[in-house]
Amino acid sequence: WGSEWDDTRLSGTDGTGDKDGYKQTAPVGQFPQGASPYGALDMAGNLWEWVSDWYDADYFLTAPSNNPKGPIDGDGHVLKGGDWSVNKDYTRCAGRLGGNPGSMLRGFRCAMDITKK
C-alpha cells in the first residue's frame, strides 16, 4: 500500500490510542484492505512477529544483498512488523528488532521456502 501511512490498513495507531477501533491488539484478519500483493494479512502492526532468524544489529552492514541468510547464532531472534503501540518507523513489514518470545506483544510469523518448478 505504498509509502504513505494509512491507519485503515493495520492494527496500529502510532501510539495514539484506539483510532483503529481497538484499545490494544486486534483479532486476526480485521484489516483485509492491508493485505500484501500475495494476500498475506497482518504483516505490519498488531503484534511483533518472532521469526527464526537470529538478531544482530550490525548484520546487514556486511550481509550479501541477495538472499541474506542471517547470522548463524545470537542472543535473541528477529522480531518483525511492529505492534499496535509503536511508532510508524517500526510498524511495517520490514521493521525489525531483536528479542525473545516471552511477551504478550509478540506472536510468530509462519514462512516457508518456495521452490521453482
N, C-alpha and C positions, 0 to 999 in steps of 0.2 A: 504494500500500500504506500510505497514511496517514502520520502524522507520527511514528510510533514507529520507531526503528532496528531493523532485522532483518537480521542477518548472513547469513541463508539466501537473501536476495534479490539479492545483488550481490557482485562481487569487490571486497572491501574489508574491512579489519578495524580501521579506526580506528588504523592504525599499530601494531597489537599482535601482529603475527606472521601465522601461516598458519591461523587458525581457520576460514577458508573452504575449506581444503583445498589452497591454492596458496601457494607462497612469495612469488610476485610476481603477474604478470598471469595471467589465466585464458583458456582458449580461448573464442571467441565462443559464446554460447548456452548456457553452463553453468548459468545461473540462470533457467530458464524461469518459476519462480514469481515472479520480479521483473518480469515483462512489464508494460508500461503498459496502460491500458484499450484502447489501439489496437493492442496486440500488439507494440509496439516493445521490443526487448531491449537490455540493456547500456547504458542511458541514464545510469546512475549507477555510479560505481566503475570498476575495471579500468584504464582509460586516460583521461586528459584528452582531450576531443574538440575538435579545432580546427574552428571554423566560419568562414564567410566574413565575418561582421561585424567591423568594426574595433573595437578596445577603447578605451574612455575611461572611467576610473574614476568620473568625475562625470556621465556622460551621463544616467543615469536620475534625477538630481536635477531636471532640467528637461524630460525627454522626455515626449511625449504618453503617456497611459496606455493608449490603444487603438492597438495595432499599431505600436509604435515601430520605426523603420527602422534605428536605429543611426547613429553618426557617419559622415560621408562619407569620412573618412580617419583614419589613426592610425599609430602606430609598431609595432603588433602586432595580431594578431587575437584574438578572444574564444576562450577555452578553456572548455569546459563539462563538468560531470559529475564532476569529481574523478578521482583514480586510486586504486589499491589501497592506497596508503600514507598518504593524507591523512586529516585528522580529519573527523568527521561533518558539520561545518558546510559543507564543500566537496563531500562525496560525496553529491550529489543532482543531479537533472536540471538545476535552475536554478543550481547552483553555478557561479560564473564568475570567471575571472582573465584577464589579458592576457598574451600571449606569442607566440612564433614556433614553427613546427612542428618544429624541429630537436631533438627529444628522444625517447628510447626510451619515455618515459611518455606519449606523445601519439599519438593516432590522428586520425580525422576523422569528422564527423557528416554523413551524407547527409540532405538535405532538399529538398523541392520545394513550390512553391505549389500549392494546391488551388483550382480554380475551381468555383464553384457552377453547377450545371446549371439 
